Structures are given as structure tokens and as C-alpha cells.
Amino acid sequence: MFSMRFQLLPQACLLLLTCFVAWAVGSSAPAGERAADFFSRHDSGSGHTNNWAVLVCASRYWFNYRHMANALGMYRTVKRLGIPDSNIILMLADDVACNARNKFAGSVYAEAGRHLDLYGENIEVDYRGYEVTVENFIRLLTGRVDPSMPRSKRLLTDDHSNIFVYMTGHGGNEFLKFQDQEEISAFDIADAFEQMWQKKRYNEILFMIDTCQANTMYSQIYSPNILATGSSQIEENSYSYENDNDIGVSVIDSYTHYVLKFMEGINKTSQASMQDLFDSYDPVKIYSHPGIRSDLFRRPLDKTLITDFFGGIAQAEAFPLQDIVGSSNHHENDPTPPTSQKPDTPSVPVVLSPTVVSLPRLTGETHAWDNRWKEVRKWTSIFVVGCLVSWVSFVR
């Protein structure tokens, strides 16, 4: 028995040697490749590094309570799934929470039982009341805002940004009313999206709209990487879901209600796709025929995660260490402060990337330590391999 085990020992040593060499080769992969592999482990192929949401309630007056509830329901959903307030632009044309006819002052509910207050204390409204105009909305999308505009009212996106645009209000064939005073047309939205594409202000856009004849609002879009969906076909109304007798008006629209109901089953790590959401549309329950337009969208819907638009993002761009060190040395040698500008240079918003890098000094030390550690691993591997090969040859 002992001699048999002794005879199998060289084969076992060779197997151990193979495993050790495989580990050494695998662990010597560049740090950038390992970082990229880590951050792309759950990547769905979108290529984006940050998510934004633009939520618009274009209606005012008390009887349009449900439109504000629609927008606030979407606001709660994207916040719950990880998009921070800094990346959410909320536009509310009226403040029904403070309306004198609101029996539940300071609150907005989207269901008759009033179990969940959508307004609450943790809400940030960026455009309120008469600030919600067609001009301000288009300027927000295209970035053509006044230099004095605060950062909280800017859409600071780039070509790695996925944007969820949600609109609700009263509309018709290729138009949506703002404040019952002006209208935005399907052509206006299409041209705004094209400007965004030309200025590299988005990677992908999900455009969702809940209004009468909603599907006509995305009929003129022609820019790439845009997925659109609406609540109703042409010549078809979009209906409310239910009334609350104490509030006295309808509290939410049917289409938005069922979208939010589906989204309640989604969490930050969910693998549910946009196709799953679209498959949940039921015209019988919604009382209209929701539409989907995906001909401009480059990815399969069943491979596009819902969290690619509704959720937060935990990806980063990996840069070579030498680029970071070189950039830091350049700034150290450059006496000009990085924030200085020529007097006639217009103010340009700075888009902060979620990329996290180390401080220059710490980066250099880490790089040197990595080189030393690689040398130690290399010579240790050579020594161990030599010993094992010599021992196996001696045994045979």
C-alpha cells in the first residue's frame, strides 16, 4: 500500500505544479485588467457609468392631483433603487401638498388607503410652480442654461450617462401641455434629444410618458440609443386608476400605477429586464394600449436590465497607473491653478465622474510595491518549480 502511494506521488506533485503555475500566471494579470473585470462582472453591455432621472409633472391645479402623484411615485422608485438626489431633476408644476383643499396637508398619496406618503420630508424639488416651462425643460436637457444656474438645476451628464426621462400631464396628438398655458411637441422633444446626442450628453435614454395619446410623443424621435414607451395609442385616452373620497380627486393614473406596482418587486441587484416590464403591460387593466418603440435602441430588450435606467450605478472606469501618475506630475509642475480661466471664457459645468482614484503619492507607492511583489512571486515560482522538477526526476 505504501509503495503504491509512493509511486503516485510524482503524479500528484506534477498536478500540484500545474496548479501553482496556473495561479502564478493568473495572478500576474495587470491591475487594470483585474479592476475592469471586477467592475464589469454584472455589466449588461450598456457601457454607462452613471444614471440620471428627469421627472416632469407638467400639470397644475388641484384636480390634476394624480399627475403630481405619478411623478412623485417615480421619484420614490428611482431613489429607492439607488439614484441619488444629486442625479434626479424633479419638476413639479404645482404643489398640491400645500394646496388649501388638501385635507392631509403636506402629504401626497397615490392610493385610496393612504398608506404611503410620497411627499414626506425627504424630497428635493428642483423646478417648482412657474419654473416648469417648455423653455426650461429643453434648456435642462440640452445644457443651454444660464451660467448662474445652480448645479442642482443642471443635468450634468456625459456620453457615459443613462437617462430616464418621465413625463406626465394632459396631452394629445404629438403634444403635451405645460401649465395649461403652453405645449411641447413631439418635434421639440426629438430635436432636444438630437442636440443631446450631438453634444455627447447621454449614452442611452429611456423615455416614458403617461398622457392621452402618449405614444405619439415619441413618433418623431430619430436619435440613436433611445428606448421609448407610452401609456396610450393615438386617439386613445389615458385613464386614472382610482379616487380617494377624502381627498376628493383621482390619486394616480392607471399606466403609472401598474408600472410602479411592477417596480415594487425590483431591488438594486435585480436581473429583471426591460422586456419583463413591457411584458407586464395589460391593456385590460390599464384601460389603454401602451406602446413601445425600440428601433433606435441598440441592445436586445431581454438583455437590458431595468436597473440600467432606474437604479444606481456602481461601475468605474479603470485608468492605467502611469496615466494617473503622469497627470498628477503635470499638475504639480504647472503653476496655473486648475480652476483658473481666461476672463472671456464662458462658465462650463464640471461633470464629476464616479471614477475613484488614489492620491498621487499613494498611487506611486502602490505601483512600486506591486513591482517588488511581482519580482518576489516570479523568483519564488522559479525556485519552487526547480525544486519540484529535480525531486520528481530523482524519484523516477
N, C-alpha and C positions, 0 to 999 in steps of 0.2 A: 504493500500500500504506500509506504514511504517512498520507495523508488519510483512508483508511478507518479506521485505528486512532484517528485524532484524532476522527472522528465518533462512534466507540463509547465515547469517553472519558466523556462526560456520563452515559451509562447505567451505566458502571462506578462512577462517583462516586456516583450515586444508590443503587446496590446497597450500596456501602460505607457510605453514610449510613444506610441502613435497618438494617444490621448493627450499626452503632455505637449507634443509638438503642435497639435491642433489648437490647444489652449493658447500656446505662446503666439502662434500666428494670428489667432482671432483677437487676442488682447492687444496686439500691436497695431490695430487699426487706428487711423488718425482720430484725434479727439473730435474734430469737426464731423467726421462720418458717424461716430457714436452718438454725438449730440443730435445730429439730424435724424438718425434712426429713432432716437428716443422721442423726439417731438412729433415725428410723423407716424408713430405707432398706430394711432387711431385716426389718421388722416383719411378723409373721404375723397380726396382728389381735388378739393376746391382750390387749394393754394392760397387761401386767405390767412391773415394773421390777426385780424381784429374785426369785431362785429359792431354794427350801429343800428339804431332803430329810429325812424321818424314817424311819429304817431300824430295824426291830424283829425281833430273833430272840427268840421267846418260850419256847424250849425249853432245858432244862438236861440234864445228864448226857452222858456220853461217847458213847453210842450215837446221840445226836442231833447228832453232829459236822456232818452235812450242812446243818443249819439255820443253824448259825453261818457255814458257808462260803457259804450263799445270801446272807446279809446282808452279809458282807464282800465278796462279788463285786459286789453293787450299790454298796457303798461305794466300791470302787475305780473303778467305772464313772462315777459322778457326779463324783468328784474329777478323773478324767482329762478329763471334758468341761467342767470349769471351775467347778463349785460348790465354794467354799472350805470348809474345816473349820468355820469360824465359822457357816456356814449349813447344817451337817449335824448332825443329832441321831442318834447311833448307840447303840442299846440292845441289849446282849448279855446274855442271862440266865445264861450260863455262859462260862467261859474255857477252852475245850478246848486252847488253845495252851499253857497251863501245866498241863494235866492230867498226872498221873503216868503214864498209859498212852500218852501221846503220844510215839512213838518219835522224832519230829522236834520237839523241844522249842522252844517259842516260834514255831512256824510253823503255818499252816493252809493246806491245799491244796484245790483244787476239781476236780482231775483226777488220774487214776491215775499219770500220768507225773511229777507233782510238779515241773512246770516253773516255776510262778509261785507265790510265797509271798504269800498275801493278807493276812497279818498284818504281818510285817515290822517296821520301826522307825518308819515314818511313818503312825501310826494314832492316832486320838483317840477313845476310848470314853467316852461321856458318862454313860450309865447302865449299871452292871455288876452282875452277880450278882443279889442280892435287892433291888436298887433297881428292877429291871424288874418292875413290878407293874401291874395294871389301873388302879389309882388314879393312879399316877404318869404313866401313858400318857395318861389322859384329862385330868389336870391340865396336862400338857405341851401338849396340843392346844388346850385352852380358855383357857390362860393363867392358870389359877387356882392359881398356885404361891405358896409362902411368900416374903415379901419378902427373906428371907436367901438364897434360891436364887441361885447364881452364874449369870452370863449364859450360860455355856457349856451350861447345862442348861435354857435357856429357848428357846421358839420365838418369836422376836421378829419376827413377821410383821405385815403390814398388808393393806389392801384392794388393794394392787398386787403381792401376793406369789403366785407359783405354787408349790404344794407337792406334792412327790412323797412319798406315804406307801406304804412297802413293809413287809409283814408276812409272817413265815414261822414255821411251827411245826406242832403237831398240832391238828387241829380236827375239826369235824363239822358237822351241820346248824345253821347260824346261830350257831356259837360257835368260839372259838379258845382253847386252853389257854395259860395263863401259868404257867410253873414246875411244871407238873403239880399245881398246888395250887388254882388259881382259873381262871375263864373270863371272857372278854369276849364279849358277844353282838353280833349284828348290830344290835340296837336301841341298844346302848351307843355303837357307832361312829356310827350315824345321828344320834343326839342330840348327840354331841360335834361332828360336822360342822355341825349346825344352829346350835349355840352359836357356833362359829367364824364362820359366816355372819352371824349377828345382831350379833356384836361386830366385824365387818369385819376378820377375821383372815386372809382369803385372797381372791384373785382367781379362781383355778382350782385344782382338786385332781385329781391323778392317783392313784387308789387301786389298788394292785396287791397281791395276796395269793396265796401259794403254800402250800396246805394241802389236806387232804382235804375234799371238798365246798366248795371255796373260793368258788364263785360264789354260795353262799347268804349270804355275809358282806356283800355289798353289796345284797342284795334289799330292805332296809328304808330305804336312803338316800333322802331326799326333798329335800335342799337343792340349790340351783342350782349350775351350773358345776362339776359333778363328773363325771369320767370314770373308770370302774371296770373292772377286768379281773381275772380269777382263773384258777387252774390247772385246776379240775375242776368238773363238774356235781354236782348233788345225788345222793347215793348212789353217788358215784364217788371212788375213792382217787386221791391224788397220789403218784406213784412216784419213787423215787430213780433217778439216771442210771447211776452206776457205782460199783464198790467199788475200794478200794486194798488189796491184800493185805498190804502192810507196815503201813499204818495200821490195817487190820482192820475198817473200817466203811465205809458208803457216804459219799462225799465231797461230793455235790451232788444236788439234785433235778432231774428231767428238765425241768420247765417253766422253772425259773430258768436252767438250763444253756443252753437254746435262746434264751432272751431275751438272756442275756449274750453268746452267740455272735453274735446279730444285732447287738448293740450294739458289738461289736468293729469293725464296719465303719462306725461313725458317728464323725465328728470334730466339733470345735466349730463348724465352718461348714457342716455337713451340712444339706441341704434335705430329708432324708427325713422322712416324716410318720408320725403315729401309725397311720394306715391301713396304711402299709408294714409296720410292726411287727406289727400284727394279722393281716395277710395272710401273714406268715411262720409263723404257728401251724400245726403239723401234728399232728393228734391221733394219727396212726400212730406218729410218733417220740416224742411226749410221753407216750403211753400213757393219755391222758385228753383230755377235751374242754374246752379253755379257753373262758371266756366273756367277753363284752364288754357293758358297759352304757353307752350314750351318750345316753339320752333326756333326761338332765338337763344335758347338755353343749351349749352354745350354738353352738359352731363346727363346721364340717364336719371330719371326721377327716382327710381328704386335704389340708386346709389348715392342720392343726395340726402344727407341727414337733415332732419328738422332743426337740430341744434346748429347747423351751418348758418342759419339766419336768426333763430330765436334764442340761441344760447350764447354764453360767454365763450371766450377762446383762451386756450392755454398753450398756444403754439408760439414759437420764436424763430427768428432767422439766425442761423449759425454762420458766423464770420470767421475766417482764418485768423489765428492769433497774430501773425505778422502784420496783417492789415490794421488790427486794433492798436498794436504797439506803435506801428508807423504813424498812424493817425494821431496818437497821443503825443509822440515826439514832435510831430509837426506843430501841434498847438502849443507845446512847451517852448518851441523856438520862435514862434510867431508872436511878436509883442502886441499885435492887434487883438483886443478882446473879441470873443466870438459873437457878442451881441451888437457890436458896433455896425452902423450902417451909414451909407452916404446920405447927406441931407435930403437929396431928392428921391431917394429910393422909397417906394411905397411899402407900407407895412404888410408883411405876409405872415399869416398864421403858421406857427410851427407845429408840425404834426409829430406827436410823440409816438414812437414805435414801442410795442410791448417787449422788444428785444432787451434782454438783461445781459450786461457785460460787466466784467470786473474792473476795478480801478487799475490804471496803467501800471503802477508799481507792483501790485499784487499779481497782475497778469504776467509780467516779466518773470517774477519769482516762480510762478506756477509753470511757466514754459521751461525754465532752466531745470526745475525739479523733474518734469516729465522726461527731459532728455537724459538726465542721470539715471532715472528709474529704468528707462528703456535699455541703457547700456548694461545695467546690472542684470536685467532679465535676459539679455542676449548672451552674456558670458556665462551666466548660471545655466542657461539651457544648453550651451555648448559643452560645459563641464559634465552635466548630468547625462547628456546623450553619449558623450565619450565613455563615461564610466559604464553605462548600461551596455553599450556595444562591446566593450572589452570583456565585460563579465559574461555576456552571452556567448561570445566566441570561445572563452576559456572553458565554459561548461560543455559546449558541444565538442 
